């Protein structure tokens, strides 16, 4: 699986990368501008299957990046295998989760990351088989 982690906080970025590292290749973007650039480079030849996208970022915010991702998929008529986008945030209100889903994300991960929740989402989205376990 090809993954993009978009996270400006080093600790959160490393924690998520540690959980996912055995399941494919991971690219890292530290801000919104890098994320958009990396996404557009990858979409043409080797698109990301999973994008973990922090909501509060320098440059573009996560909701703006998600909008660009979904618009690009519509323009390119990518219907079969769109990227699975998981929004991440330290905010855990029901409204925040509802807004993330409304924006078109596939799931929401609260910080600090819960590996069992991440595992459930990846299995549900068929990115990993249920018999695999995440690093803890």
C-alpha positions in Angstrom: 0.0 0.0 0.0 1.3 3.5 -0.8 0.6 6.0 1.9 1.0 9.7 2.6 1.1 11.1 6.1 0.4 14.8 6.3 1.4 16.0 9.8 3.3 19.0 11.1 3.9 17.6 14.6 7.0 15.3 14.6 5.8 13.1 17.5 2.4 12.5 15.9 4.0 11.9 12.5 6.5 9.4 13.8 3.8 7.6 15.9 1.6 7.1 12.9 4.5 6.1 10.6 5.5 3.5 13.2 2.0 2.0 13.2 1.9 1.8 9.4 5.5 1.1 8.3 5.2 -2.6 7.7 2.2 -2.2 5.3 3.7 -0.3 2.5 5.7 2.7 1.5 5.1 6.0 3.4 5.7 9.5 2.1 5.7 12.4 4.6 4.5 15.9 4.1 5.0 18.4 6.9 2.6 21.1 5.6 -0.3 21.6 3.3 1.7 22.9 0.3 4.0 19.8 0.4 0.9 17.5 0.6 -0.8 19.0 -2.4 2.5 18.9 -4.4 3.1 15.2 -3.5 -0.5 14.2 -4.1 -0.5 15.7 -7.6 2.9 14.1 -8.5 1.7 10.7 -7.3 -1.8 10.7 -8.9 -0.5 10.4 -12.4 1.7 7.3 -12.0 1.3 5.7 -8.6 -1.6 7.2 -6.5 -1.8 7.0 -2.8 -4.1 4.4 -1.4 -4.2 5.9 2.1 -3.8 9.5 3.1 -3.6 10.4 6.8 -4.3 14.1 6.9 -4.0 16.4 9.9 -6.8 19.0 10.1 -4.7 21.9 11.4 -1.6 22.4 9.2 0.6 25.3 8.2 -0.2 26.4 4.6 -3.4 24.7 3.5 -5.5 23.2 6.2 -6.6 19.6 6.0 -10.1 20.4 4.9 -8.8 22.4 2.0 -6.4 19.6 1.0 -9.3 17.0 1.2 -11.4 19.2 -1.1 -8.6 19.4 -3.6 -8.1 15.6 -3.4 -11.8 14.9 -4.0 -12.1 17.5 -6.8 -9.0 16.0 -8.5 -10.5 12.5 -8.3 -13.8 13.8 -9.8 -12.0 15.6 -12.6 -9.9 12.5 -13.4 -13.0 10.3 -13.0 -11.4 8.1 -10.4 -14.4 6.2 -9.1 -13.1 2.6 -8.6 -10.2 3.2 -6.2 -10.2 6.7 -4.7 -7.7 7.4 -2.0 -8.9 6.5 1.5 -8.5 9.7 3.5 -8.4 9.6 7.3 -8.5 13.0 9.0 -6.5 13.3 12.1 -6.8 15.8 15.0 -6.4 16.3 18.7 -9.9 17.7 18.7 -12.4 15.0 19.6 -15.8 16.7 19.5 -18.7 15.0 17.7 -19.1 18.1 15.6 -15.4 17.9 14.4 -15.9 14.2 13.4 -19.2 15.1 11.7 -17.6 17.9 9.8 -14.7 15.7 8.7 -17.1 13.1 7.3 -19.2 15.7 5.6 -16.0 17.0 3.9 -15.6 13.6 2.3 -13.1 11.8 4.4 -13.3 8.1 5.0 -12.6 8.1 8.7 -11.3 10.1 11.7 -8.4 9.4 14.0 -8.1 11.3 17.2 -4.7 11.9 18.7 -3.0 10.2 20.5 -3.6 7.4 17.9 -5.5 4.3 18.9 -3.9 1.5 17.0 -7.0 -0.8 17.3 -9.2 2.0 15.8 -6.8 2.5 13.0 -6.7 -1.3 12.4 -10.5 -1.5 12.2 -10.7 1.4 9.7 -8.0 -0.2 7.5 -9.7 -3.5 7.5 -13.1 -2.0 6.9 -11.7 -0.1 3.9 -10.0 -3.3 2.7 -6.5 -1.8 2.8 -5.2 -4.6 4.9 -6.6 -8.1 5.5 -8.1 -8.8 9.0 -5.4 -11.3 9.9 -2.7 -8.7 9.8 -1.9 -6.8 13.0 -0.6 -3.2 13.3 2.7 -2.4 15.0 2.1 -1.3 18.6 
